[in-house]
């Protein structure tokens, strides 16, 4: 406290005490014979002690009941075994299917997965027999704007680049949109700021169906949101792409200079820099512990993303949108290790912007046909509702995406997990990973199948047989 400034909140707290006292005063003044008898009789002290002890037993019993997590969940000593007709494990490099499968879940993690005949169920395990249904990994969406609930999209477009802003400060756990996302099988999302400016701020990677922010977080920062054209052109009085590219490049240069200064200090090779929260995100970017998620579309704009961010600055970046002939750069993007997470548009149709010679082109199919091997899908929710993420993959298959090796499901699971650097936790069913598991009526990409049960970290967060189907 300096210059006579008061500690923050002192007056506010004092005002709160006055309000509370005024509200309680009528109750204090009122006479309650039973209460008076309890606390005013000669043996009132002993009776108070006995009463408090009884209350303690009740509340401690309730706390113990609430504190006991279900079998398989984090902190539970009990094991969960899930049995299904088919498990779509989704391997790191290809498709992995197991018929008559067993998944063993302990403490929120997958302990084992395999055929029932060779995968023993531990004694005392709780068994969920899914019958003829299938199980698959929870879906991952790397372009989500619905985790803030009633606040909606976050576009604090103070400047053209705002790398210091945090989407995490607005997260509303279990909001209605997230609850629908869970029912659609989406268990992990990258919640990012909007694209009103070239850098909207920092995203956060979250689990969708958990009750508290602290347990939802997979990684913060989840990404730096970059938008290179389109919406940011409306900033202020309107800016052109040349100025946007110059300013974006200048922001990267300044941020990385700050990150390099910290890197030198940590090596003992330079002085300690003064902290500047505007540039803090560039430290994990330089360390490659987070990525740049880029709202980028059109051939020229996607080319700027690849040459500026990946080739020029050497940062991990991915295409997030990619429509309007961005697919013509698929082979180049593949060669430099930039993945493509396409959506919300899944088709390029004839228009005043595009000459497709009268054809409706599947965007994911175009990337695939032009040589890209790591293609995922997004919703840009609420542009496409979050719960419709698997429909994005189904539409892509309808418009020519080759699914011979389960690449549609891979694009909903392991590809986005690898893209965001979280494949060690999510994206496939494998020992050691989070038990984020879907129970479905069949192929989870087929719109005729339903998501019936969802587990997140071993906890059953949705079950259509126990509640009204949400979606």
C-alpha positions, 0 to 999 in steps of 0.5 A: 500500500503506497501513497495512502492507498487503501487495501483493495476491498476494505470498504467493500467488505465493511459495507458487506458486514453492515448489510449482513448485520442488518439482515440478521438483526430481526432474527436475533431480536426474535424469540424462539422458545425451543432455541432458548430452551436449548441454549439457556437451560442449566445443562445447555453447555452439555446439550450444545456439545452433544448437538454439535457432535451429532451434526458433525456426524451427519455432515462428515457422513455427507462429506464422505459420501460426496467425496467418494468418487465413482469407480474409475474416476480420479481419486477412486480406489475402485476400478472400472471395466467397460466391455463393448462389441467394438473399440475404435482405439485410433492408433497414433499412426493408423486405425486400431480396432478391437472386437469384443473389447475390454477397457480397464480404467483406474484413477481416471486413466486407461490402465489396459485395453484389449480383447476380452479373452486376453484382458482380465478384469481385476477382482472387485471391478465395477463392470459396464457391459455396453452390449452391442455398442461401440466405444471410441475416444472422446472428440477434440475440437481446436476451434471453440468459442462457447466455453464462456456461456452467456458471455459468448465470443470474446473480442476485446479488439483494443489493438490490432494485436492483443497477445496478452489477453486470456480467454481462460478468465471467462470460462463458465463450467457446465454451461448449456453449450458445453453440456450439449457438446458432451452429449455430442461426444466432444470431451476436449476443446480449445477455447479461443478468443474471436477473430476481430483483431489479428491477435485476439489473445490466448486460448485454453485447452479444456475438458468439457464435462467437468464441474470446476475450472481447475479440473477442466484445464488441460493446458493454459495457454492452449494457443495464441490465436492469430487471425490473418485476414477476413474479420480483422480487416474491419478493425477500427476504420478498416485496414489492408492486408499489407498493414496487417501483415507488417504489424503482425510480423512486428508483434512476433519479432518483439514478442520473440525478442522478449522470449529470447531475453528470458531464455538467455537469462535462464541459461545464465547468459544475460540479465533478468528482463523486466516482465511484460505480460504483453509478451509472456505468451511468446515464452511457451511459443519459443519453448514449443510447449504451445502453438499458434492457432491460425484463422487463415483462409484463401491461398494467399493468406494461408501462404502467409501463415506458412511462410511467416509463422512456421518458416520465418519464425520457426513456431509451431502453427496449424491451419484453422479454417483453410477454405477458399483454395487454401488446400492448394498449399496442402503438399507444402504444409505437409512438407513443413509439418503444418497440420490442417484443422478444417472448418466450419466450412467443409465445402468450397462451392461456386461463388463470386469468390471461387471458380470451381468450374461448377463443382462443389469441392470437399475441403478436407478431401481437397487437402487429402488429394493434394498430399496432406496426411494430418487433417482434422475438423472443427466447428468454430462453435457456435458457427456450427454447434459444438455437438455437431463436430462429428457431422463435420467429419461425416460431411467431409466423407460425403464430399470425397474424403477417403475414410478407408483408414478411419481418417474421419475419426482420426480427424476428430481425435488423434489428429487434433490431439497431436496438433495441440501437443496433448496426444499424451493425454487424449485422442486415442484409447491407450494405456496411460491416457485419460479415460475420455471414452464414448459409448456409441450405437455404432460408427461414431462418425455415422450420423445415424449413430448416437452417443449414449454414454460419455466418460471423462477421466473415468467419470460418467458425465453423460448417460442418455439412459439416466437423463433426458437425451440432450442431443 
